[in-house]
Amino acid sequence: MERLNWHMADELSEYADVHLIGPSEAEAPKPQRVKFYAAPLKPLWRFLLLAGWQAMRQARNWKPDIILAGSGLTAPIALIAARLCGAQAAAYVHGLDIAVTHPIYRALWIPAIRRLDRVIANSTLTAELAKQAGVRADKIRIVHPGVTLPEHPQPQEDINLFLQTNKLTDNTILLSVGRLTTRKGLREFVQHALPAIVEARPDAMLVVIGDAPSDSLRAEVQTLQSIQAVADAAGVGQHIHFLGIITDAAKLACAYECAALHVFPVRSLPGDPEGFGMVAIEAAAHGTPSVAFATGGVIDAISEGQSGRLVASHDYHALAQAVLQVLNNAPALWRANATTFAQRFAWPVFGQKIRAAFKSDVI
């Protein structure tokens, strides 16, 4: 989310003066053209108070034309500040920004989102949730998150080193990247789909990058230990390898590019939607197709038959068969098609769509 907001500010700064209020920890990577005002992130109530004060101050002194909240959480701040100076009030919203069921949030935040002049949804699902929450359809625009397209593939020697270091040289790699939450469904994939995949492809290795979140507003987690225990019980304990969190961009790129495919077994859970599925776009940018359940915003992030395969939610037999089909059929073509699909989400394209979401006479 932080990376998305920085890219949004950076792209908009090509067309307008941009001031941004955000967590003090997020200042280091800020774009040069953007003026930044910091507010400590923790505790959250303090961040909201200080960010709100900064927004009111900017509204009075700078008088911007648009005040854009980076998520639904800061939408009330954007609304109040915009009303102080006559600016357009907008928010870029994710699935959980609308779907959160907490009574205080629904009583205070959802009405504020309804009153915004523009609601930019990250997916078709999020747009539909916004309509169901009472946001007028004419206020809503859909702009999918962007992705950084690699300038070139990783050097083969770097990929070989990554494989050797992690003892993966002789494996067909199924990659999972992301937080280990209940919604992401990795434990269920290991239990219900991985055994059939391993039976057909004994060299298959599920490589997991990520960990259970320690600081999340509401996500329920799946621990490494619980996933390994399920793998052991299913007889595939030797076919799963945890790499933890990788922050080095080059190493993460090597992981994507040495993988045969990316598995994305997101579950369909009431009140906990997958707003988009950014990791599937990141995988496609590196030429790695994804196999996933067709749920939530994932259907916008994977093009069936081009950047991967989509199967009905909770059908683990179909999921396993889709994985095997991708592994066994024209891997070079899958890679080429996935890369082509990812080009639709390049950050400059994202910036153009964000700009188009506002009235042309403003930005």
CORMO-V998445 format. One record per backbone hydrogen bond with DSSP energy under -0.5 kcal/mol. CO is the residue of the C=O (numbers start at 1). NH is the residue of the N-H. Records with the same first field share a line. If there is no record, write none. Layout:
CO = NH + NH
//
This chain:
1 = 5
2 = 6
3 = 7
4 = 8
5 = 9
6 = 10
7 = 11
8 = 12
9 = 13
11 = 14
12 = 15 + 16
18 = 35
20 = 37
22 = 39
23 = 26
24 = 27
27 = 30
31 = 34
35 = 20
37 = 22
39 = 24
43 = 47
44 = 48
45 = 49
46 = 50
47 = 51
48 = 52
49 = 53
50 = 54
51 = 55
52 = 56
53 = 57
54 = 58
55 = 59
56 = 60
57 = 61
58 = 62 + 63
65 = 88
66 = 68
67 = 69 + 90
69 = 92
71 = 74
72 = 75
74 = 78
75 = 79
76 = 80
77 = 81
78 = 82
79 = 83
80 = 84
81 = 85
82 = 85 + 86 + 87
88 = 67
89 = 117 + 118
90 = 69
91 = 93 + 120
93 = 122
94 = 97 + 98
95 = 98 + 99
96 = 100
102 = 106
103 = 107
104 = 108
105 = 109 + 110
108 = 112
109 = 113
110 = 114
111 = 115
112 = 116
113 = 116
118 = 91 + 120
119 = 121 + 141
120 = 93
121 = 143
123 = 127
124 = 128
125 = 129
126 = 130
127 = 131
128 = 132
129 = 133
130 = 135
131 = 134
136 = 139
137 = 140
139 = 119
141 = 121 + 143
147 = 149 + 347
148 = 150
155 = 158 + 159
156 = 160
157 = 161
158 = 162
159 = 163
160 = 164
161 = 165
162 = 166
163 = 168 + 169
164 = 167
168 = 171
171 = 173
172 = 205
173 = 175 + 260 + 261
174 = 207
175 = 263
176 = 209
179 = 181
180 = 222
181 = 185
182 = 185
183 = 267
185 = 189
186 = 190
187 = 191
188 = 192
189 = 193 + 194
193 = 197
194 = 198
195 = 199
196 = 200
197 = 201
201 = 204
203 = 172
205 = 174 + 207
206 = 208 + 241
207 = 176 + 209
208 = 210 + 243 + 244
209 = 178
211 = 180
220 = 182
223 = 227
224 = 228
225 = 229
226 = 230
227 = 231
228 = 232
229 = 233
230 = 234
231 = 236 + 237
232 = 235
236 = 239
237 = 240
239 = 206
241 = 208
244 = 210
245 = 247
247 = 249
248 = 252
249 = 253
250 = 254
251 = 255
252 = 256
253 = 257
254 = 258
255 = 259
256 = 259
261 = 175
262 = 291
264 = 266 + 293
267 = 269
269 = 272
273 = 275
274 = 297
277 = 280 + 281
278 = 281 + 282
279 = 283
280 = 284
281 = 285
282 = 286
283 = 286 + 288
284 = 287
287 = 289
289 = 262
290 = 309
291 = 264
292 = 311
293 = 295
295 = 298
296 = 299
297 = 300 + 301
298 = 301 + 302
302 = 304
303 = 306 + 307 + 308
307 = 290
308 = 305
309 = 292
311 = 294
312 = 315
314 = 316
315 = 319
316 = 320
317 = 321
318 = 322
319 = 323
320 = 324
321 = 325
322 = 326
323 = 327
324 = 328
325 = 329
328 = 330
330 = 334
331 = 335
332 = 336
333 = 337
334 = 338
335 = 339
336 = 340
337 = 341
338 = 342
339 = 343
340 = 343
341 = 344
342 = 345
343 = 346
345 = 147
346 = 349 + 350
347 = 351
348 = 352
349 = 353
350 = 354
351 = 355
352 = 356
353 = 357
354 = 357
355 = 358
359 = 362 + 363
//
